[in-house]
Amino acid sequence: MRIEFFTKERGYLLLLERDLFGAFVLFRRWYGLHNRRWGAKRQIFLSEDEAMREVKRIRAVRARRGYAEIAG
């Protein structure tokens, strides 16, 4: 699953994948659209439910902060 969020100044990317051991890995990347500032984080979840709860939480936070969601 890939979800992108944008404002006029910033972008945020979520990527949820399953690794070879069956765990769910959530990659996050945030960046400025007009500068070179960025960051990244990787979280590992043992169950899909936990991973989806975190995705839902991040979506709510991004919406509260004015990001527009683009599902990809």
C-alpha positions in Angstrom: 0.0 0.0 0.0 1.3 3.4 -0.9 -0.3 6.7 0.3 1.0 10.2 -0.3 0.1 13.4 1.4 0.8 17.0 0.2 0.5 20.6 1.3 1.8 23.6 -0.6 5.1 23.3 1.2 5.6 19.6 2.2 5.1 16.0 1.2 4.7 12.8 3.2 4.8 9.3 2.0 3.6 6.0 3.6 4.6 2.7 2.2 3.4 -0.6 3.8 5.0 -3.8 2.7 5.4 -7.3 3.9 9.0 -8.6 4.4 10.4 -12.1 3.7 9.7 -13.1 7.3 6.0 -12.2 7.2 6.2 -9.0 9.3 4.7 -5.8 8.0 7.0 -2.9 7.5 5.8 0.7 7.4 8.1 3.1 5.7 7.5 6.9 6.3 9.2 9.7 4.5 8.6 13.4 4.8 10.2 16.1 2.8 10.0 19.8 1.7 8.8 20.5 -1.8 10.9 23.6 -2.1 14.0 22.6 0.0 16.1 19.6 0.7 14.9 18.9 4.2 13.7 15.4 4.7 13.5 12.5 7.1 12.6 8.9 7.2 11.4 6.2 9.6 10.8 2.5 9.4 8.5 0.6 11.8 8.0 -3.2 11.9 4.7 -4.7 13.0 4.0 -8.4 13.6 0.4 -8.2 12.6 -1.5 -6.5 9.8 -4.0 -5.1 12.3 -1.3 -3.2 14.2 0.1 -1.8 11.0 -3.3 -0.7 9.7 -4.1 1.0 13.1 -0.9 3.0 12.7 -1.7 3.9 9.1 -5.2 5.1 10.3 -3.6 7.2 13.1 -1.1 8.8 10.7 -3.9 9.6 8.2 -5.9 11.4 10.9 -2.8 13.4 12.0 -2.0 14.4 8.4 -5.6 15.4 7.8 -5.6 17.5 10.9 -2.5 19.3 9.7 -4.0 20.2 6.4 -2.4 17.6 4.1 -4.4 16.3 1.0 -4.2 12.6 0.6 -3.4 10.9 -2.7 -3.7 7.1 -2.7 -1.4 5.4 -5.1 
